[in-house]
Amino acid sequence: MSLAQLPAPPLADTPLGRTIATTATDIWNDSCALDELEYAISFGAVGATANPTIVTDVWKNEPALWRGRVRELANERRTASEADLAWAIVDEMSVRAAPLLMPAFEAHGGRQGRLSTQTDPTLHRSAEAMLSHGLHFVGLAPNIIVKFPATSAGLDAMEEASARGVSVNTTVCFSVAQAVAAAEAIDRGIRRREAAGESTEAMGPVVTIMMGRVEDWLRVQTERDGIVADPAALPWSGIAVFKRAYGMFRERGFRARLLGAAIRHHYHWSELIGGDVVITLPSTWQKRFNASSVEVRPRMDDPVDPAIVAELSSHYPDFVRAYEPDGLTRPEFDAFPPTARTLRAFIASYHDLLHQVTDAMIPNPDVRAGS
């Protein structure tokens, strides 16, 4: 019998299933699409994340459904703007997906089984506006976790949200300094809540480091500035930042767990195995990894080769800024190139979603119906 004819193993016995079953590492689904989330849950995934790009992708995968839903909502809400309707669609996507994670939410006492929703990326400079949007999301389902960016204003929003009992997922975060500042803000908020006599037991905050986007930026710099460095070092850049932050999280006993995101290759999963962390994986990467022969064994405590760290440090000042705990000050977070690039990308995806809503509301007379 050929390999192609062999029966597929149960998903629980795949590399990702074994990662969850045999180590402290958890897997989340990097999408709120129902079919992708169902696949992830089938091997033990216990959470899901979303952002403006993911929401737009979900729309594009089911355009007829969401175009029709926009028209229905527009008829029901005669004065609603395109933005109002776009966020109503995001709400509906969240409400559809959240129940799939409720068994994990209940089994883990609220520490897992959460669906991430991201505040409007155009509000990244206003803590008050982000907080208001985040509190709205919390009302959609009991197992919502709210994403706030690791911008200067985002840190204030995280602290206040945590004080109000909101589980926070820090996003747009690329450096040890941002991750530590976010964890400190979350802890301040939780301590305030505890001091007020409110429960914090079921809160499950996480701090995301977008490993692949650190690497993406260094690759852009390589081409833009004509840098000649060992190309084998670049895939380790985001991992080195993550592992440095992980050591500090353990030393300081932060309440939030680290979450690895922006997957570009198997190191972004395999090098984190064994850590008390979360990895959020797009469905395409889940299926690749589950079909792979990568050995599932703890590697989180394996240090990145010092020669690789030295190579990256000698060629890329922005790697040093990301890697060193004092590499960035809080006022520098917003202008750090990976932060600026990601905010621009998320805002562009949000504008794309608005365009999709507008197109559904106001059909283009220049295009023949059905074409």
Phi, psi and omega in degrees: 000132180282164177302323181295334182269348181292143178294144179292139179291157174303144184300331178295340181257024175266169179306318180288322177299319179289327176303313182289318187286331190247356181225177179278000186276135178249154178244136171243159178269127182271058177182154174256011176294132188297316183294322179290322179293320178299319178299314182298315181297330183295338175252008172113006178300145188232026177184175179209150178236158177211159174207176183303324179293317180296316180300317179297321178295319177300317177303312185292338176280339179225056188299320182297317180301308188283329174297317179294322180293323177299317181297319178298315180294322180295324177290326180284327185241085191295337181254008182290139176277171176301320179296318178303315183288325178299316180287332173296323177292317177301317177302315182293321176300320180293316182295328177292320189274326188305319182299332180296336182262358183298322177302318178291323179300314181288321181294328184256014176060031177091350181283341177226186177072031183251149175253125179279136169235144186251133178295158181309118184294341178285352181263014191297347180262356185239108178297319183296315181293319178296318180298315180301317179294319179296320179295327175298314182300321183301332179284352183284323183199155182290342186250036176273141169239138190252131178272129171235142181284152178277052170266171180301314178290326180298326178297319178296320179296320179298315181297312182293319178299317179297321178297335180266007176090011180276130172284126188254140169241108177289134177230181183050053186228129189223000188224159175299319182298316179295317182297316180293317179298321179294315180297322178294319179296317179297316179297321177300316180296318180295319178296321176299318181295316179296321179296332179276002178081016181265153182285142174233004188301321186269002181285140182227064183290151174224154175240114183274135166246122184274082189303313184295331180282337169297310179298318179304315183294319179294327176291321176298315178300320180304312182284319184295319188255003178065038181282134176250103180227166179295114182296339179289345180279330188301318180298345181268354188297307180293327179293319179298318178298314182298313183293325176296316179295321181299318178299320180289324178298319180291318180299320187265352175065039179297149178291321183288145171268153173281147178231127178266133184218176180065066186283132179237342182192176189288340175302329182290350170250305190295326181282351179258353182300135178100340178283153175279071186221173174244144171236127178257125189237130169299154184300324180299320179287325176303314183291323175298312183293321179293336179265003186269171176252018179297130181290132176271104177209152181298128177229354186305322183276359175283119181290151171291137181312122179305330179294325177291316178299319179295319179298314179295318182294325184284339183251339189230097176303328180288337171293317178300318179297326178282325189275323184278136181303330177254025183289336179225142169266161181305316178297343181270350185303314189294327184265357177302128189309315177299325177295310182298318181296319183288319175301316179298319180293317180294320179293321177298319178294323177296317178295327175297318177297317177301320178297318179299319179295315179300316182296326178288323182287321186236090182303144181281115182291346179279351182250127180295136180303133178087355181270000000 
